[in-house]
Amino acid sequence: MKYIKFLLVGIFFGIVLTKSEAVSWYRIYEMFRFQSFHMYGIIGTAVLSGILFLQVSKKGHLKSIKGADIFVPKKDRGIIRYIVGGIIFGLGWALIGACPGPMYILLGTGVYSMLIVIAAAILGTFIYGVLKNKLPH
Amino acid sequence: MEYLLNPWPWYVSGPLIAIVMALLLYFGKTFGMSSNLRTMCTIIGGDKFSDFFKIKIKDYRWNLIVAFGAIIGGFIATQYLSNDSITDLNPATVTELKNMGFENSGASLVPNEMYNLEAITSTKGLLLLIIGGLLVGFGTRYAGGCTSGHAITGLSSLQKPSLIAVIGFFIGGLIMTNFILPLIF
């Protein structure tokens, strides 16, 4: 039963991203062609609301369900991994029109070919895991 | 009800995505949709090939549940919360895509030219989906996160590594959409 809240969050996430058209291949295309404000509006207002929430929770000491402080883990230091990994991710994102969240959501909307993409993404993650120690970070 | 069935405007959707992040933080977890790809590698035996996959599946089960919920959410949104409206794209985008061979842009969430049975049974179509998936899976783990982990969570918590990653996402996306897609189609 402790997992039901995660299921509900996932369902909510899936509905929001579908209804906002953030899972649309065309919306991603449009964004990277600077032909629409839609995606920039979504990401922009999400980040602004997120900043607001984290600042308020810090000031007001909003606690998590377990009584601990609301906490976002610090990302490791580095530049190469973020810029190179980011570019590789961006190339894939714009090609298939979906990042990891929307891959699952689109599967739910009936795009069954997304299973091929998900399988390839798992393989891509596997390749990273095997090569991790040989890559500059 | 009409408001619910029509596509939701960006100024409603953005804050709702922030709520997803806030809820997961409240539950003591971090919003990041790509981590479950690593968990799945562990499940299928990746820990035999790399220490990177030596993680306790139990600690990451919640993440798979969120992904499973997302699939259900996509189903509910299209089956019960939709009026089959067409995505209101920029007419310039539609014309441009038509010239590249994409018909009925916006009528579905993904182009038939890439995702229907005919496309995925052609060598080119199948390769495109596989290459795209490989790039996303490899890139997201190398960069340590995807749109949710870096662009939403990382930027919201004002982290420099996430800003660098998001700049990378955009460089890659701009190259693909503006220079490579026109060569493919």
Interface residues (C-beta under 8 A of the other chain):
Chain A: Y3 K5 F6 L7 L8 V9 G10 I11 F12 F13 G14 I15 V16 L17 T18 K19 S20 E21 A22 V23 S24 W25 Y26 R27 I28 Y29 E30 M31 F32 R33 Q35 S36 F37 H38 M39 G41 I42 I43 G44 T45 A46 V47 L48 S49 G50 I51 F53 L54 S57 L62 S64 I65 K66 A68 I70 F71 V72 P73 K74 K75 D76 R77 G78 I79 R81 Y82 I83 V84 G85 G86 I87 I88 F89 G90 L91 G92 W93 A94 L95 I96 G97 A98 C99 P100 G101 M103 Y104 I105 L106 L107 G108 T109 G110 V111 S113 M114 I116 V117 I118 A119 A120 A121 I122 L123 G124 T125 F126 I127 Y128 G129 V130 K132 L135
Chain B: P7 W8 P9 W10 Y11 V12 S13 G14 P15 L16 I17 A18 I19 V20 M21 A22 L23 L24 L25 Y26 F27 G28 K29 T30 M33 S34 N36 L37 R38 M40 C41 I44 G46 F49 S50 F52 F53 R61 W62 I65 V66 A67 F68 G69 A70 I71 I72 G73 G74 F75 I76 A77 T78 L81 T87 L89 N90 A92 T93 E96 L97 S105 G106 L109 V110 P111 M114 Y115 N116 L117 A119 I120 L126 L128 L129 I130 I131 G132 G133 L134 L135 V136 G137 F138 G139 T140 R141 Y142 A143 G144 G145 C146 T147 S148 H150 A151 I152 T153 G154 L155 S156 S157 L158 Q159 P161 S162 I164 A165 V166 I167 G168 F169 F170 I171 G172 G173 L174 I175 M176 T177 N178 I180 L181
